[in-house]
Amino acid sequence: MHKLMDELMPVLDSSDGCFLSKQGDMTMAFKVDLPEIFTMSDQQYAAFHSTWVKALRMLPAGSVVHKQDWFIKSKYKADYEKRDESFLSHSSERFFHERPFLEHSCYVFLTKKPAGRKPPSSLISNLLRPGLFTKEQLSEQSLQEFKDNAGQFVRIMQDSGFVKIIPLTESQMLSTQQQAGLIESYCYLHADQKRPIVKDISFHSGIKIGEQICQIYALADAADLPSLCSAASDYEKYCSDLTGFSTGFASPLGQLLPCNHIYNQLVIIEDTDAVLRKLENKRLRLQSLSLHSRENSLALDATNEFLNEAIKDQRLPVKSHFNVMVWTDEPSEIREIRNMTSSALAQIDATARLEITAAPQLFWACMPGNAGDFPLNETFDCFAEQAACFFNLESSYRDSISPVGVRLGDRLTGRPMHVDISDEPIRMGICTNRNKFILGPSGSGKSFFTNHLVRSYFETGAHIVLVDVGHSYQGLCQMVDGYYFTYEEQNPIRFNPFYIPDDRVLDTEKKESIKTLLVALWKQDNETFRQSEYVALSNALSSYYIYLANNPRVFACFDTFYEFLQNQFAQIIASDRVKEKDFDLDSFLYVLKPYYKGGEFDYLLNAQQNLDLLSQRFIVFELDSIKEHRILFPIVTIIIMELFISKMRKLEGIRKILLVEEAWKAIAKQGMAEYLKYIFKTVRKYFGEAIVVTQEVDDIISSPIVKDAIVNNSDCKILLDQSKYQNKFDQIQQLLGLTEREKALVLSVNKANDPLRKYKEVFISLGGVLSKVYRTEVSMEEYLVRP
């Protein structure tokens, strides 16, 4: 026998955000954004659980809370039509195209049954006996009271800070010509609401919707429930010897069940006094029969305990039901899905029960807006505290809406995510600066991650200055056509601080940076620099650039500056009668002669290529060969300092990034500690960020530079695999100010990686408030850029 869906549809009409069923049930529907999985601590799980219990207590007798979590297998769709997309970004889109993941949506339906409604059961389901309520069953007062109660429920949930709740409109619940509503999507199991397909629904042998074969696994009997339940439980895959790792108690039935499924959670709130009177009567009957059977005696004890707890602790007795509806269009997958679902239920110590006879009624009663007709014979008695333990509390990772960020992967599936770890945290108020501290032992993927990070920033228009030891960024620098400064015997490192492009003039900033360099070449650290010498150098530089303007064929470099001092400036000094004690030009020329043509370091300050450092967006200083050089290293560090400070102050509105790899140790040895401190404290004022990368734990613990300046002024802390340091991780935790939850996250990195994919995990903490672990997974083209 066939029937049209219109004849059976339980939802009658909607008005002002409230949906009315044919039985007189009023329902308000909401979309809920849950916290992301693997981001909450045990205390937060307990607080979230407590919030659900408080919210349930706000609802009157006759209410039904139906929480419905949808988990749909989907695939990432690459966007090949993005404009101005680089070759590597296009390669990343192609690499992740068709990457499978589980898409999650959560809805909450609050239903109020009318007074006098007969208790529903499987025998009088509106699927079998549809009918209309009488006019007397519905009143304006009851509708307003229900809306007030629902508003209080929503307010309690939102005030907790864990969720965001949005009311569903009529077009979202009911279908339009352009898009399927939630009810139609449920009935036909649409993965895509914009392209709905009408399907036949058959209940003859199980549930079959079109080609989809459905099965329902229910927790409807107290005998099937676990002996203990809680807000959170350990996720063994990510636990270590020193730390546990918590997820929501019901997470195995939610995000951790990798197949198409809907997890229905229903809590029916009855009249507490009536329930307790009914249980008292049951207790008396069991007491009179307890001598005839041990089962009656045990049931009597259980009933007594339930009543004592309800009265003593003021518990809210409720009726509950939980079921998982799974489906597939491949008959060969049925056995695998059954095993996955049974395993998921076993993880919470529950017994899997496949519904056969009652499956059609459960499917129908779990339709959005029809929870008021849920059969009571498929429920069990418990308290609100226990019922809330079975709520799914987590969702999947969410993309950042910021235009700036880096592409990382969802931890469970590798789905590409857009993650902003610079601007969005500041807008959210959880960070005060953009500085980053990256810690990763050798082999943990530290250079791999930082290459990916700086490339992402470069593609957003940032100016990047990198100080490296080890040629980790040479391939990326060549790809983006940046400047790469390194020292080789046949091609030594070269700069030209005297060069000024035609579209710029000598300003105070440029003059001061050149004077700082000249003084560093001229004077020892313990020598004094007199005011008269400062004036003489200022006059020399001003006169030199006037000389260049009058002689356009003269190329600005140290050689021509040296010759200008020997000739024209010597005459100026003589005419001004500058005394030798005020400025000794001969001594100055003698000390700087090694940097003039024919000298030992004549290459250093006379470069004729890679001159426009201020406009170049990607500059790498590779210092491995000169980090112990007594002459070259201090000069190069001064040039780096002055370059980045110049970018900071002159490039307004443009992001500036200084990334210092292991070279920070050598810089600190050369007395440049104050520069690092200055950069980390002030770069945030100039729309910039400083990043330090290190691999040794002892470097963090022993260095006052890192401890006092870098760590304290880096709100973003990035850690890679720390498993080799787990026995002394307490020192790192104390130094970086990590919480116990963050410690568990760090020590879980790379513990359960997918063996079929090549990637490393990375832990990111933003202000100690928002902490997550992501995958760093890139395409082959991106991987090959790294040398």
PyMOL commands that set and color helices and strands:
alter all, ss='L'
color gray80, all
select helices_A, chain A and resi 5-8+42-57+87-96+122-124+135-137+140-159+170-173+182-188+222-224+236-238+251-253+272-289+294-312+331-347+359-365+371-373+376-378+384-389+423-428+446-458+474-479+508-522+531-550+558-576+585-595+632-650+663-669+673-686+697-702+704-710+723-736+740-747+780-785
alter helices_A, ss='H'
color red, helices_A
select strands_A, chain A and resi 11-15+18-21+26-33+63-75+100-112+164-167+201-202+207-209+212-219+232-234+246-248+261-269+317-328+380-383+406-409+416-419+436-439+463-468+483-485+618-622+656-660+688-694+716-719+760-766+770-776
alter strands_A, ss='S'
color yellow, strands_A
deselect
rebuild
show_as cartoon
